[in-house]
Amino acid sequence: MPQTKSLYTQELSDMREKMSTVKNIVVIGAGLMGAGIAQVSIQSGYSVTLVDIKQEYIDKGIKSILKGLGRLEQKGKLGEGVTAQSLVDKIRQTTELADAVKDADIVIEAVIENLKIKQSVFKTCDENAPSHCILATNTSSMSITNITEVTKHPERCVGVHFFNPVPLMSLVEVIKGDKTSEETMNIAKEWVANLPCRVPRYVPFVLKDRPGFIANRMIAPGFVLMNWAFDEAASKGISYEALNADTMKPGSPMGFLELGDYVGHDTYLHINEYYAKTLSPDFTPGLAYKKLVADGKYGRKSGQGFFDWTQGRPKLNADVKAGILSAELLDAIEANEGCRLLEEGVVEHWEVIDNTMKAGFNRPGVMQDAVEHYEKWSQMLEDIAAKIGKEYLKPCEMLSSGKFRDLK
Ligand SMILES: NC(=O)c1ccc[n+]([C@@H]2O[C@H](COP(=O)([O-])OP(=O)(O)OC[C@H]3O[C@@H](n4cnc5c(N)ncnc54)[C@H](O)[C@@H]3O)[C@@H](O)[C@H]2O)c1
């Protein structure tokens, strides 16, 4: 992290000394993410405390950890004489947050995505954890700086963004809040880099606290184009199947619309409203998309989205295309966002972006291809921005000039 100045104080130097042996991890929130983080931490031999507001929520988390570890035990992956139950029995469980963090070396907050609740958790931790303890948040969309501004030690606070499911997804983004120290970033990285996963962990530093961090930010502006396309399809009677086919290239596992159905449109609508406030009004969801969600067509989880999921994954024809957009245009939009990340100083090298996309979405990033195609892609972006009236899609200077090529 060369460009960030170390906030090196006596306290931080003490912290470094004590952290040479990180032992106690406290995970707050025993839901989907908290349970996954507790699982990989106990597997690694840390002492783990799991905290939630009610014992029944902790019980649910413990049950899911037992299931996850049970699968590994069956495959003989827990090691000689180690059972899922023996690992789970080591997890300390409590609903008393202040007491739980008293001996913590690292606290990771994975409570619901609500700023007030997260801030109250951070305040309690700040008041009760030892002075060397690092306070991390697993927020997927909020500003690390905002969450941690309630603490007296923002230099010890950091974003540590795991992906779901934690034991299987290798990507963990370590995010610098405005006041996070270099020391804190390094210790957080050391902790997560060796947590077990089916493939080696990839842990990029996110050097600026900007919406979406790296992976989610890269896929965000595809929605600026697609929101226009959803309305276009609805008004011109173009089928969603044909529009989905437009977004696919040979070897694509899923088109844009099917992937949206898979993840859930309620989630995406909420995220796009957030980007409309934080990045550009061009992210404001269009009429067709708002109607889809208002009609309860969330996708796979509700049985119906753009497509019908009641009989399992829909069988979609990828050969009949609508011809109003292309997978290459979506690549150009993604490359443009990668260049914005470089301009904003979120990352210093485009290779980090491609590696992040590979680890987070299991597909190659587009920056490598942009090296060859940036001139053509810049023209495509100029054309589409003018056609649909979305300024955000215009190529940024870093892309159109090709300067990003110097920042491999
Ligand atoms: N689900 C994902 O795919 C995903 C991916 C990356 C990051 N995240 C982020 O991780 C965090 C947790 O998400 P999740 O999907 O695990 O949510 P979840 O709803 O499954 O779990 C949240 C848990 O937090 C508990 N909780 C609420 N208030 C609490 C408090 N004051 N103290 C202790 N526990 C409290 C809840 O009882 C619940 O068990 C969110 O910030 C989310 O944005 C989620």
The ligand as an ORCA input file, in Angstrom:
! r2SCAN-3c Opt
* xyz 0 1
  N     -25.471    -12.191      1.964
  C     -24.471    -11.895      1.157
  O     -24.355    -12.436      0.039
  C     -23.427    -10.910      1.605
  C     -22.190    -10.847      0.909
  C     -21.212     -9.967      1.363
  C     -21.478     -9.129      2.451
  N     -22.699     -9.199      3.084
  C     -22.910     -8.311      4.235
  O     -22.731     -9.053      5.431
  C     -23.593     -8.556      6.458
  C     -24.470     -9.679      6.982
  O     -25.232    -10.198      5.903
  P     -25.967    -11.607      6.030
  O     -26.411    -11.960      4.656
  O     -25.150    -12.543      6.819
  O     -27.255    -11.180      6.902
  P     -28.207    -12.115      7.757
  O     -29.509    -11.397      7.792
  O     -28.165    -13.523      7.263
  O     -27.556    -12.103      9.206
  C     -27.468    -10.959     10.006
  C     -27.434    -11.405     11.466
  O     -27.121    -10.280     12.277
  C     -27.874    -10.388     13.460
  N     -27.938     -9.100     14.124
  C     -28.734     -8.040     13.845
  N     -28.486     -7.031     14.702
  C     -27.489     -7.456     15.521
  C     -26.795     -6.869     16.617
  N     -27.076     -5.614     17.019
  N     -25.849     -7.582     17.251
  C     -25.554     -8.850     16.853
  N     -26.192     -9.469     15.819
  C     -27.150     -8.769     15.166
  C     -29.205    -10.932     12.991
  O     -29.959    -11.478     14.078
  C     -28.775    -11.970     11.966
  O     -28.576    -13.225     12.553
  C     -24.353     -7.390      5.828
  O     -23.669     -6.198      6.091
  C     -24.286     -7.712      4.336
  O     -24.399     -6.571      3.530
  C     -23.659    -10.068      2.699
*
